[in-house]
């Protein structure tokens, strides 16, 4: 059984990657969507590991805006200067983990599985080269943990500086591991929008949150802490504790020697669980459900656009096909298929005077065409293309041209008035691809017309043989045909020559052929001939639909959206979206056997 987590995570991971290519954090909305997707994917991945055989010690995430003192707080918890602090904004650009106490067997490999798509680097890696999904991990074996159990403390990059665009997704991704979150802010930063956006994101899992207000001058602690608590209450964010660290000017003492620092470490230690538990299935579901509509909005727009394009193509194909059916198959003046079958029948009958005359007629009628071709050479050929010169070929060419014009017109009407949005980019891309490939598609259709007509000759010959076999069962009609006067057919030949006819299409319209057709139309033979004609038209319609309109036109046209580039389209299969949406409600209660499949 495929796990629910896998179904949802597969979709959200693909969506996160595709959105990063399509809209790489250019707007605040893009950044918020990217962060929430990142957090969701990490939660799902870590939940699957937590419910499996993966065990890690509790983890404390220290987060905060730039220059708030995150590394200082980390060092207070570790009891040593392991995290390098710097006055430079954005100095820490990747997550740095420090384990204190003896880790259980397999803990490091478990951490690697939880950060499966992350790159591990050495702790002293050049800060300038680090980017998203990068971390270091250092084990401090000779230190006593500030809790009564081994613990991992993480120093994280900022999420608000200008340079953080290249690594800001590290914070929500690593926070999904947290058993305790410590937010470090200073008086200048605690009201920043980025701080409250991050808090709103990570507070969804109801992980113990401790707020450290850093660099506070004497006498300001109570006022600032009260203001911060009020803001937390207004935002509906639960806080497990709050404390202020004093501002100590350079050369006037050490922060770690203050009572505020010791109290901070003790209060955070009290929040650390002895044995981390899996996340609440209900909370994960609530978080996903709350963001699902905004995450999938662009995907649904693409699915809707694809369905609209499919409907447009189908409607225009049917319209073009109905034009072919109306102007050729259902038009006695154009449809020549049955007459050609009768012509095959006459050759089979070997009626004295008719078969030789037919052979002579074709030779005489095509002579002017052959001579003209000899004179003009390759500069001229009758019809100039597949099927041209034959009623069916000409009408099919007209139908395909009609389709081409109508599709371009419909595409213009589908293009949204507002530019820049996902729907506009999608339709704009399809229009560009259509304009580029339309000549090639029409050329492929012309080749298909020619191949179909060549292959369908076998059906016409078979119909002539069927007529002949049926005629043998009606001797009176057969004898009437054999008794036909050869002079009548000679006169028909002369008439055909004088009219300048040059092929089977003209031959079958001669009075001689018409008189023979009239004779065949009588009685039971006539009924059978009508049935043959109906079957031929049905086969023609079926083959034209399948070989030209479906196999060439429809398949090539519906393939256009799949050729859109990564900066125009998310390219997420509808089946993947539907499978994830179906799994989402079931995620509310996730028993172990369902998670692991």
N, C-alpha and C positions, 0 to 999 in steps of 0.2 A: 504494500500500500504506500503510495507516494505521500510524503508528509505534508501537512498543512503549511508548516513553516517554509518548506521548500517551494511550494506553489506560490506563496505570497512573496517570498524573498527573491525568487527567480525574476518575477515581474518587477519588483521595486528596484532591484539591483540594475536590471537592464534599463529601467526608466531613469534612474539616477545617472548612469553613464551616458545615455543618449541626450538627456537634458543638458549635461555639462558640455556636450559638443554643440548642441543647437543653440543654447542660451547660456554661455559660460559666465554666469553671475554678473551680468551687465546691469541689472536693476536690483533694488532692494527686495522686490518680490522674488526674483530669481534666487537671490542668496538665501532668503528664508525657506523657499521650497527645497533648495539643495541641502540646507542644514537639517530640515525635518526628515527628508528622505534618507540622508546619511545616518541620522540617529535611529530611524526605524529599521534600516537594514542591519545596523550593528546590534540593535536589541534582539531582532529575530535570530541572527547568527549566534549571539551569545546565549540566548535562551535555549537553543537546541543543544549547545555544548553543556550548559548547566544541568539540563535534564538528562544528559547522557552520563558518561563516566569521567567527565572532565571536572577536576576539583582544583580550585585556586584559593589562596588565602584571601581575606578581605582586602579590598582595594579602596584607597582614599584618593579622590581626584581633587587637586587644587587648581581652580580656574579663576580667571579674572581678566579685566582689560589690561592694556599695556601700562607698564610702570606702576602697577598697583602693589607690587611686593610679593608676587606668587612664589618666586624662588626663595625669598626670605622665609615665608611661612613653611615651605617644604623643609628647609634646613632646620627650623625649630622643631618640627615633628621628628625628623631623623636624628636630631641631636648632634649633627655635624654639617659642615659646609660641603655637601655633595652636589647640590644644585647651584650652578654658577649664576650669581646675580649680577646685573649690569644696569647702569643708568641709561643705557641706550634703549630707545623704544623698539619693541619687536625683536629683542635680542634672542629670546627663546623661540625657535621656529619649528620645533618638532617635540613630540611627547617624550619625556624622560622618566622611566620607571625605576624605582629604587626599592628593593626588597630588604626588609629587616627581619631577622630571625631565620630559622631553618625551614626551608620550603619542603613540602612533601614530594615524594617521588613522582615525577611526571608533571610537576607544576609548570616548568618552563615550556615543555611541549604543549601543554594545555593552553598556555598563554599564546603560543604561536598559532594554535588552531583558532583561537578566538580572534586573532589579528591576521587571519589567513591571507588577506590581500594587502597586508602592510609590509613595508621593507624595514628590516632591523639594521641599525647602524651602530657603530661604536659610540660610546658616550661623548667622546671628544671630537666627533665629526664636525667639520667646518659648518657653522651655522648657515652660511650663505648658500650652501648647496641643498639644504634640506627643504622638503616640500610636503604636500599632503600625504597622509598614510605612511608616515615615517616615524619610527620610534627607536629609542635605545632602552636597554634594560641592564641594570647593574645590581648584583647581589652583594649586600653588605653583611658579611658573615660575622664580623667581630662586634657588632652593635646589638644592644638589647632593645627590642621593640618598645615603643612608647605605649603599647597595649600589652595585654597578657597573652596575646597570640601573635604569630608571625603576621606581617602586614606588608602590602606594597603601596608605596606613596608615589603619585604621579605629579610631575611638574608639567604644565601644559603651555602651549603658545597663547598669545593674546588673540582676541577675536574682533578687535576694533581698529587696529592701526591700518594705515594705507597699504602697507606691505602684506598684511594678513590675508589679502585676497588669494594669495598663493598657498596658504596653509591653514586657513580658518576652519576648514572642514575637519581638521584633526580633532578639534575640541568635542563636537557632538559625537564623533565616532568613538573616541576613547571614553567619553562619559557613560556610554552604554555599559561599560565594565564596572562602574562605580557601585560601591556599597555605602560610601559616604562621599558627599560633595562639599568641599570647602570653597566658598566664594570669597575672594580677597578683593576689596575695593578701597579706594582712598576717597577723601571727601570731595575731590574734584571730579570723580568718575562715577560715583554710585547712582547718579540720576541719569546717566547716559542711556539712550534708547537701546544700544547694543547689549548692555548688561541685562536689561529686563527681557529682551528677546531671548537671550540665552537661558535666563532663569525660567521663563515660560516654557521653554523647550524641555529642559532636563527635569523640571519639577513634575512632569506628567507621570513619572514612575513612582512618585512619593518616596524617593530615596532620601534618607536623612540629610538635611541641608544645614550647614553651619555657615554663618556670615561673619567674616572678619573685616571690620572697618579699620584700615591701616593708616598709619601716619597721622594720628589725631592729636591735636594740641591739647594741653592740659585745660580742663574746664569746658571743653566742647563735647566730651564723650556722651554725656547724657542727652544733650540736644540732638546730636547727629544720630545716635542710636534710636531715639524716639521717632525722628523723621523717617529713618530707614524702615522701622517697624510699621509705621503708618502706610508707607508706600507698599510694603509687602502685603499688608491686609487689604489694601485697595486692589492689588493685583490678584488677590486670592491665592497667594503662594504661601504654603506652610513652611515655617522655619523651625528647626529643631534647637537652635541656639544662636546667639549673637554676642559678639564681644568686640572691644576696641583695643588696638595696640597703639602705644604712644609714639609720637614723633620724637626721635632722638637725633639731635644734630651731630654731625661728624666730630669725633673726639670727645664726646660728652658721655660715653658709656656704651654698653652693649645691650641690644634688645633682649637677647636670650637670658640676661641676668635679671630682667624685670619680673615682677609678680604677675603682670598681665600676660606675659608670654607663657609662664608656667601654667597659669590657669587655663589659657587657651588650649594648650596641649592636653591637659587633663580632661577638659570638656569634650574635645574631639575624640579622645580615646574612649570615653564613655559611650559614644555613638557607634563605635565599630563593633559589628556582630562577631561572635566567636566563629560561627559557621555560616558563610553566605548561602542564601536560599535562592531558588529560581525566582524570576520576576512573577508578579501577579498576571495571570492570563487575562483577567478582566481589564487591568490597566493597559496592557499591550494592545488589546482589542480596542479599548476606548481611544487610545492615541492614534491608532491606524484609522479608525472610523472617522475621527474628527478631521483628519487631513486628507482622507481618501478622495473626496470630491475635487479638492484643489490640485492634488497630485495628478489625477486622471483627466482633468479638464482638457488639456491639450491632446491627450491620447484619444479621448472621445471625439474631439473635433476632427482628428484625422480619420478615425473610423467612419464618422458621419460623412466626411468628404469623399472617402473611398466608396461608400455605399451610394452616394449621389452620382459619382462618376460612373460607377457600374450601372446605375439606373439610366443615366443619360446615354451611355454606349448601347445598352440593350434596346432602349426605345428607338434610337436612331438607326440601329441595325435592322430592327423590325420594319421601320418606315422604308428604308432602302430596299429591303427584301420584298415588301408589299408592292413597291414600284416595279420591281422585276416581274413579280407574279401578275400584276395588272397589265403591264405593257407588253409582256411576252407570253407567259404561260396561258393567260386567260384571254388573249387577243388573237382571234383567228387569222388576222392579217399578218401577224408577226410570227406566231408559233408555227414552226415548220417541222417539228419532230416527228409527228405522225406521218406527214407526207414523205419524209425521208425513209420512214419504215416501209411505207407502201412502195417506194422506189426500190428498196431492197427486195420486197416481195416480187416485183415485176421481173427483176433479174433472176429470181429463183424459178419463176413460172416458165421462163424460156418460151414465151408466146411468140409465134412466128411473126417477124417484122418489128416487134417491139424492142426486144433486148438488143439486137444489132443497132436499131435506130437510136436507142438510148446511148449506147457506146459512142456512136458517131456524133450525136448531139454534144456530149461532153467534150469531145475532141474539138469540134468546130467552135463551140462557145468559148472555150478557154484559149483558143488560138490567139485572138487579139490581145488578151492579157499577157500571154507568154511573149509575144512579139514586142509589146510595149516594155516589158521588163528587160528584154534583151537590149533594147535601145537605150533605156535610161539607167540600166544597171542597178546598183545597190541604192541609188538615190531615191528609188520609189519602189514600194511594194503595196499591193492592194490591201487597204485596211490599216496599214501602218502599225499593227500591234496585235496582241493576242485577241482573237475573236473578232477583230474589226472586220467589217464587210459582211459579217453574218448578223442577222437580226439579234440573236441572243447575245453575242459578244458586245454589240453596240449598246444594247439596253443595260447589260451588266456594267459596262463602263460608265454609263450615265448614272446608274444607281450608286456606284462607288463615289463618283464625283459629288453627287447629291449628299451622300453621307459625310464626305469630307467638309463640305461647306457648312452643313448644319451643325456638325460637331464643333467647328471653330466658333460659330455664332453662340452655341450653348456655353462653351467655355468662357467666352467674354461675359456672359450674363451671370455665370457662377462666381466670378471674381469679386470678392467683397469690396465695398467702397472704401473701408478703412485699411490703410496700408500698415505693414509691419507685424501684424498679428499672426499667430500660427496658421489660421485658415487662409489668410492672404498668401503667405509664403508657400503653402501647399498648392493652391490653385495656380499661383504664378509659376511655380516649378513645373506643374503638369502642362501648362500652356506652352512654356518654352520647349519642353520635350516633344510635345505634339507638333509644333511648328518645325522642329528639327527633323523629326522622323516621318512626318506625313508623306513626303514624296517616296521614301523607301517603302512604307507600308502599302501605298497604292501600287508601286511597281511589283511588290510581292503578290498582291491580289491579282494583278494582270497576268502574272505567270501562272497563278493558281487557276484562273479562268481558262487559259489555254490548255493546261494539263487536264482539267476537268472535261473540257469539250472533246479532247482527244480520247480520253478514257470512256466517255459516254457513247462514243460511236459503237462500242461493243454492245451496249444496251439496245441501241437502235437496230443493229443487225439481228440481235436476238429477237427483238419484237417482230421484225420481218419474217424470221423463220417461224415464229409462233403463228403469225397470220397465214403463212403458207400451209402449215400443218392443219390449221383449222379449216382452211379453204378446201383442202383435200377431202374433208368430211362433208362438203357441200358441192357435189359434182355439177349441179346445174349452174351455179355461179361460176365455177371454174371453167366449164365449157363456154360460158358466155364470154369470159375473158379471152379464152383461146380463139374464139371466133371473131374477135375484134379485127377490123380491117386495118391492114398495115398502112394503107393510103391515108387513113385518118391521122395516124401517128406521124407519117411523113409531112403531112400538112402542118401538124403541130410543131414539128421541128423547124419547118420553114418560118412559121410565125414567130417562133422563139428567136431564130436568128435575126429576123427583121427587127425585132424589138431590142436587139442588142444585149440580150441576157448573157451572163457569163458564169453560170454555175448551177448547182443543184437547186438553189432557192428559186431561180427563174424557171428551171425545167419543170418543177413540180406545180407551177402555176399555169402551165400551158393548157389550152382547152383539152388536149388529149388526156393529160393527167387528171384534169378535173372531171372528165367524163368517166374515166376509170374509177376515180374516187367515188363518184356518184353511184356507179354500179356496185361497188363494194359496200356502200352504205345501206343497201337494201337488205331487209329480212334479218335472219339470225346472224349472218356474217357482219352486218352493220352493227348489231349490238355488241358483238365480240370486238369489232374494230374500235368502237367507242370505249370499251373497257381497256383495250390496249393503250389507247390514247390517254385515258385517265391515269393509268398506271405509270406511263412514261412521264407525264407531267409531275406526278407525285414523286417519282424518283429524281427527276431533275431538281425539284424544289428541295428535296432532302439533301441531295449532294451539293447543291449550290450553298445551302444553309451551312452544312457541315464543313465542306472543303474550303470555301471562300470566306463566308461570313463568320463562322465560328473559329475554325482552325487558324486562319490568317488574321482577319480584321479584329475580331473580338479579343483573341489572345494577345495580339500585339498592343492593342489599345489599353486593355486592362493591366498590362504589364508596366505601363508608363509610371504609375505612382511608386512602384518598387524600385525604379531607377532614380528617384529623387536623392539628392546628396544629403549628407549628414547635417548640413546647416539649413536644410529646408524641411526635414521630416524626421520624426522619432523612429519610424519603422518598427513599431512593436506589433506583433501579430495579435489579431483580435482574440484568438483562442487562448493565448497566454493571459490576456486581460480578463477574459471571462472566467478562466480557471482560478485566477487569484481572487476575483470578486466573489466567486462561489465559496472559496475556502475561508474568506474573511469572517463570516458569522460563526463558523465552527471553531474559530480560534479563541472564542470567549472562554471556553473550557477546554484545556489541552491536557488530556491524560498522557502519561509518559509513552504509552504504546502508540498513540496517534502521532506524537511529535517525531518519534524515531522511525515510524513507518513499519 
